Amino acid sequence: MPTKENIGQVISNRMNKTIIVSVTNRIAHRRYGKIVTKTNKYYAHDEKNECEIGDIVKIQETRPISKNKCWKLTKKL
């Protein structure tokens, strides 16, 4: 089974070994067809504390690491 991957922007890095990544998707509204921008926030594991606010990163779904964290940092873009 392929794992899910997302590309987003780091919006917080205040926690130890954790970043919050904002992922923006543009989808068409089911009924009206208008393009709507949807934003999701994901908690991701950053082992080396290498990310800064504003970085563009690739994250990958993984096993649950904590209560909210089930994504890990794959690469800084």
PELIN-V343392 format. One record per pair of residues at least 12 apart in sequence whose ideal C-beta (glycine too) atoms are under 10 Angstrom apart, sorted by sequence separation. I is the first residue (numbers start at 0). J is the second residue. D is the distance in Angstrom with one decimal. If there is no record, write none. Layout:
i = (I;I)
j = (J;J)
d = (D;D)
This chain:
i = (7;8;9;24;25;58;59;61;7;8;23;24;43;45;58;59;6;7;8;23;24;43;44;58;59;5;7;8;22;23;24;43;44;57;58;59;6;7;22;23;42;43;56;57;58;5;6;7;21;22;41;43;44;56;57;5;21;22;43;54;56;57;5;20;21;22;41;55;56;57;20;21;44;55;56;19;20;43;44;54;55;19;20;42;50;54;18;19;20;42;49;18;19;42;44;51;17;18;20;42;43;44;46;47;50;17;18;41;42;43;44;45;46;49;16;17;18;40;41;42;43;44;45;10;14;16;17;41;42;43;44;11;16;41;43;8;10;15;16;18;20;43;45;7;11;14;16;17;18;7;16;18;7;12;15;17;18;19;5;7;9;14;18;20;22;20;5;7;9;12;18;20;22;12;20;5;12;18;20;11;12;13;12;18;9;11;12;9;10;12;9;10;8;9;8;9;8;9;7;8;9;17;7;8;16;17;19;22;6;7;9;16;19;6;7;17;18;20;5;6;7;17;5;6;16;18;20;4;5;4;5;14;18;3;4;5;17;3;4;16;2;3;2;3;1;2;7;9;5;4;9;3;6;5;6;2;4;4;6;2)
j = (19;20;21;36;37;70;71;73;20;21;36;37;56;58;71;72;20;21;22;37;38;57;58;72;73;20;22;23;37;38;39;58;59;72;73;74;22;23;38;39;58;59;72;73;74;22;23;24;38;39;58;60;61;73;74;23;39;40;61;72;74;75;24;39;40;41;60;74;75;76;40;41;64;75;76;40;41;64;65;75;76;41;42;64;72;76;41;42;43;65;72;42;43;66;68;75;42;43;45;67;68;69;71;72;75;43;44;67;68;69;70;71;72;75;43;44;45;67;68;69;70;71;72;38;42;44;45;69;70;71;72;40;45;70;72;38;40;45;46;48;50;73;75;38;42;45;47;48;49;39;48;50;40;45;48;50;51;52;39;41;43;48;52;54;56;55;41;43;45;48;54;56;58;49;57;43;50;56;58;50;51;52;52;58;50;52;53;51;52;54;52;53;52;53;53;54;54;55;54;55;56;64;55;56;64;65;67;70;55;56;58;65;68;56;57;67;68;70;56;57;58;68;57;58;68;70;72;57;58;58;59;68;72;58;59;60;72;59;60;72;59;60;60;61;60;61;70;72;70;70;75;70;73;73;74;71;73;74;76;73)
d = (9.4;6.9;7.9;7.5;7.6;4.5;5.8;9.7;4.2;5.3;6.1;4.9;7.5;9.5;6.7;8.2;8.9;5.3;8.2;7.3;7.8;9.8;8.9;6.0;4.7;7.4;3.7;8.1;9.0;5.1;7.5;4.6;10.0;7.8;6.2;9.2;7.2;7.1;7.0;8.2;9.6;8.7;5.9;4.5;9.0;4.7;9.5;9.8;5.8;5.1;6.3;9.8;7.4;7.7;4.7;9.8;7.5;7.8;9.1;9.8;6.9;8.0;8.9;8.9;5.6;6.3;9.1;9.8;5.5;6.2;7.1;8.1;5.3;7.5;6.4;5.6;5.0;9.2;8.5;5.8;4.5;7.2;8.0;8.6;6.8;7.9;9.0;5.9;5.3;7.8;8.0;7.7;7.6;9.0;5.9;9.4;5.9;5.2;9.6;4.6;7.0;8.9;8.0;8.7;6.6;7.1;8.2;9.0;4.3;8.9;7.0;8.2;7.4;6.9;9.8;6.6;4.7;9.8;8.6;7.9;4.2;4.4;4.8;9.8;8.3;6.3;6.4;8.4;6.8;6.1;6.4;8.9;5.7;4.9;5.3;10.0;7.2;9.2;6.2;8.7;8.7;9.1;9.7;9.0;9.3;9.0;8.3;9.1;9.4;8.3;6.2;5.0;8.7;7.3;7.1;10.0;9.3;9.6;8.3;7.2;8.7;9.5;8.9;9.3;10.0;9.5;6.9;8.9;8.7;7.4;8.5;6.1;8.0;9.3;9.4;9.2;5.6;7.5;5.6;9.8;6.4;9.2;6.0;8.6;5.0;6.9;9.8;6.8;6.6;8.6;5.6;8.4;8.6;6.5;6.6;4.7;7.2;8.0;9.7;5.8;6.0;8.7;7.4;7.6;9.2;8.0;9.5;9.8;6.8;6.6;9.9;9.9;9.9;7.3;8.4;8.7;9.7;7.4;9.1;5.2;6.9;6.2;7.4;7.8;9.2;9.3;8.4;6.2;5.4;7.0;8.1;9.3;6.8;9.0;5.1;8.4;9.8;7.2;7.5;9.7;5.6;4.3;5.1;9.7;9.8;7.5;9.8;9.3;7.8;9.4;9.1;8.7;9.6;9.7;9.4;10.0;7.0;9.8;6.9;9.8)
